[in-house]
Amino acid sequence: MNHVELLAELSRRKVLAIIRADGPDRAVECIQTLVTAGITTLEVSLTTPGGAEAIARARDEFGPSVLIGAGTVITPAQADEVAAARAGFVVTPAITRGAARSVELGVPLLCGALTPTEIVTALDIGALAVKVFPAKLHGPGYFRELRAPLPDAPLLAVGGVDVTTAPQYLQAGALAVGLGSPLLGDAGTGGSQAELAARAAEFLKAIADA
């Protein structure tokens, strides 16, 4: 999938699930649950032990229709590792050296930023889209303000987004929302997969008309 197609798919699917787990087996289990529930764009954070392994296994299991990326990529070595694992995209918490390396490698970059200066800088280094993080700091209204000077900037809302605010961010101009602990709960550390599936259904219902 090329960069333009990925951007279109992010906009269509609206939800990016953020997986943080206690190991690759649990991460893959959460991915399986979420894909079955209908969430098909996911990032595995490298705070997960064996995160790159989980990405490679998920890519083998689900193929190209499920978008699997790597999150919390900070260093060039991490960018190299997840590219080797065939991550479909890279997500960073900020404008990191790993972000620059991902661009060099040709892996689509969702680069973390918060201020207008950081957002423009992220786009200038080659980010496909900008992860506005932590979105909760300023809320959905911030996205409306950003739209005035940056009407064409593809922005994702990540950080503290919950089932109530997710549709608000989309209505305010976010391309998609990234959902971490409000979606995953304790499923990444042994919690109920059935409850994870129920939360996924609740989020999908909330954003259906956003």
C-alpha positions as CSV (number, residue, x, y, z in Angstrom):
1,M,0.0,0.0,0.0
2,N,1.5,3.3,-1.0
3,H,1.4,6.5,1.1
4,V,-1.6,8.0,-0.6
5,E,-3.6,4.8,-0.1
6,L,-2.6,4.5,3.5
7,L,-3.8,8.1,4.2
8,A,-7.1,7.4,2.6
9,E,-7.5,4.2,4.6
10,L,-6.7,5.9,7.9
11,S,-9.4,8.5,7.1
12,R,-11.9,5.8,6.1
13,R,-11.3,3.5,9.1
14,K,-11.0,6.4,11.6
15,V,-9.6,4.3,14.5
16,L,-6.0,3.4,15.2
17,A,-5.7,1.0,18.1
18,I,-2.6,1.3,20.2
19,I,-1.4,-2.0,21.6
20,R,0.8,-2.1,24.7
21,A,1.2,-5.6,26.1
22,D,3.5,-7.7,28.3
23,G,4.8,-9.7,25.4
24,P,4.4,-10.7,21.8
25,D,1.9,-13.4,22.5
26,R,-0.5,-11.1,24.3
27,A,0.0,-8.4,21.7
28,V,-1.0,-10.8,18.9
29,E,-4.0,-12.0,21.0
30,C,-5.2,-8.4,21.4
31,I,-4.7,-7.8,17.7
32,Q,-6.8,-10.9,16.9
33,T,-9.6,-9.7,19.2
34,L,-9.7,-6.2,17.7
35,V,-9.6,-7.3,14.1
36,T,-12.5,-9.7,14.8
37,A,-14.3,-6.8,16.4
38,G,-13.8,-4.6,13.3
39,I,-10.8,-2.5,14.2
40,T,-8.3,-3.1,11.4
41,T,-5.6,-0.4,11.9
42,L,-3.3,-1.1,14.8
43,E,0.1,-0.1,16.1
44,V,2.2,-2.2,18.4
45,S,4.1,0.0,20.8
46,L,7.8,-0.8,21.2
47,T,7.2,-0.5,24.9
48,T,5.9,-4.0,24.4
49,P,8.6,-6.6,24.9
50,G,9.1,-8.4,21.6
51,G,7.0,-5.7,19.9
52,A,8.7,-6.2,16.5
53,E,8.1,-9.9,16.7
54,A,4.4,-9.3,17.3
55,I,4.3,-7.0,14.2
56,A,5.9,-9.6,12.0
57,R,3.6,-12.4,13.3
58,A,0.5,-10.2,12.8
59,R,1.6,-9.3,9.3
60,D,2.0,-13.0,8.5
61,E,-1.4,-13.8,10.0
62,F,-3.6,-11.0,8.5
63,G,-2.0,-9.9,5.3
64,P,-2.4,-6.5,3.7
65,S,-6.0,-5.8,4.5
66,V,-5.2,-5.3,8.2
67,L,-2.8,-2.3,8.7
68,I,-0.2,-3.1,11.3
69,G,2.4,-0.5,12.4
70,A,5.0,0.2,15.0
71,G,4.5,2.7,17.8
72,T,6.9,4.6,20.1
73,V,9.7,4.5,17.6
74,I,12.4,6.8,19.0
75,T,15.8,5.6,17.7
76,P,17.2,4.8,14.2
77,A,17.9,1.3,15.4
78,Q,14.2,0.8,16.3
79,A,13.2,2.2,12.9
80,D,15.4,-0.4,11.2
81,E,14.0,-3.2,13.4
82,V,10.4,-2.5,12.7
83,A,11.1,-2.0,9.0
84,A,12.6,-5.4,8.9
85,A,9.5,-6.7,10.7
86,R,7.5,-5.2,7.8
87,A,5.6,-2.6,9.8
88,G,3.2,-0.9,7.5
89,F,3.8,2.5,9.2
90,V,5.7,4.0,12.1
91,V,4.3,6.2,14.9
92,T,6.5,8.3,17.1
93,P,5.8,10.3,20.2
94,A,7.7,13.3,18.9
95,I,10.1,14.4,16.1
96,T,12.6,11.7,16.9
97,R,15.7,10.4,15.2
98,G,13.7,7.3,14.5
99,A,11.2,9.5,12.7
100,A,13.9,10.8,10.3
101,R,15.2,7.3,9.8
102,S,11.7,5.9,9.0
103,V,11.4,8.6,6.2
104,E,14.8,7.5,4.9
105,L,13.6,3.9,4.8
106,G,10.4,4.9,3.0
107,V,8.2,3.7,5.8
108,P,5.1,5.9,6.2
109,L,5.5,8.1,9.2
110,L,2.8,9.3,11.7
111,C,5.0,11.7,13.6
112,G,4.2,13.0,17.1
113,A,3.9,16.8,17.6
114,L,1.8,19.2,19.6
115,T,2.4,22.9,18.7
116,P,1.9,24.4,15.2
117,T,5.6,24.8,14.8
118,E,6.2,21.1,15.6
119,I,3.4,20.0,13.3
120,V,4.9,22.0,10.4
121,T,8.3,20.6,11.2
122,A,7.0,17.1,11.2
123,L,5.4,17.5,7.8
124,D,8.6,19.2,6.5
125,I,10.7,16.2,7.4
126,G,8.4,14.0,5.4
127,A,5.7,12.8,7.8
128,L,2.6,11.3,6.1
129,A,0.4,12.6,8.9
130,V,0.9,14.2,12.3
131,K,-0.1,12.6,15.6
132,V,-1.2,15.5,17.8
133,F,-0.1,14.2,21.2
134,P,-1.2,14.4,23.9
135,A,-4.5,15.5,22.3
136,K,-6.3,15.6,25.7
137,L,-4.1,18.6,26.8
138,H,-6.1,21.0,24.6
139,G,-9.1,19.0,23.5
140,P,-11.2,18.9,20.3
141,G,-11.4,22.7,20.1
142,Y,-7.6,22.8,19.4
143,F,-8.1,20.9,16.2
144,R,-10.6,23.5,15.0
145,E,-8.1,26.2,15.8
146,L,-5.3,24.3,13.9
147,R,-7.5,24.0,10.8
148,A,-7.5,27.8,10.2
149,P,-3.7,28.1,9.5
150,L,-3.2,24.4,8.5
151,P,-6.3,23.4,6.6
152,D,-4.6,20.6,4.7
153,A,-2.5,19.1,7.4
154,P,-3.5,15.4,8.1
155,L,-3.9,15.3,11.9
156,L,-4.6,12.4,14.2
157,A,-5.8,12.8,17.8
158,V,-3.9,10.6,20.2
159,G,-3.5,10.7,24.0
160,G,-6.5,10.6,26.4
161,V,-9.1,10.0,23.6
162,D,-12.1,8.2,25.0
163,V,-15.4,7.0,23.8
164,T,-17.0,10.4,24.4
165,T,-14.4,12.6,22.9
166,A,-13.4,10.3,19.9
167,P,-16.3,11.5,17.7
168,Q,-15.7,15.1,18.8
169,Y,-12.1,15.0,17.6
170,L,-13.3,13.6,14.2
171,Q,-15.9,16.3,13.9
172,A,-13.3,18.9,14.7
173,G,-11.1,17.9,11.8
174,A,-9.0,14.9,13.0
175,L,-8.3,12.4,10.2
176,A,-8.5,9.6,12.8
177,V,-8.2,8.9,16.5
178,G,-5.6,6.8,18.2
179,L,-7.0,4.8,21.1
180,G,-4.8,3.4,23.8
181,S,-5.7,2.5,27.4
182,P,-9.4,3.6,27.1
183,L,-9.8,0.9,24.5
184,L,-7.2,-1.7,25.5
185,G,-7.8,-1.6,29.3
186,D,-6.0,-4.5,30.9
187,A,-6.3,-6.8,28.0
188,G,-2.5,-6.4,27.2
189,T,-1.6,-7.8,30.6
190,G,-4.0,-10.7,30.9
191,G,-7.4,-9.0,31.2
192,S,-10.5,-10.1,29.5
193,Q,-10.5,-10.3,25.7
194,A,-14.3,-10.4,25.7
195,E,-14.3,-7.1,27.4
196,L,-11.8,-5.7,24.9
197,A,-14.1,-6.8,22.1
198,A,-17.0,-5.1,23.8
199,R,-15.1,-1.8,24.2
200,A,-14.1,-2.0,20.5
201,A,-17.7,-2.3,19.5
202,E,-18.6,0.7,21.7
203,F,-15.9,2.8,20.1
204,L,-16.9,1.8,16.6
205,K,-20.6,2.6,17.3
206,A,-19.6,6.0,18.8
207,I,-17.7,7.1,15.7
208,A,-19.9,5.6,13.1
209,D,-21.5,8.9,12.1
210,A,-18.6,11.2,13.0
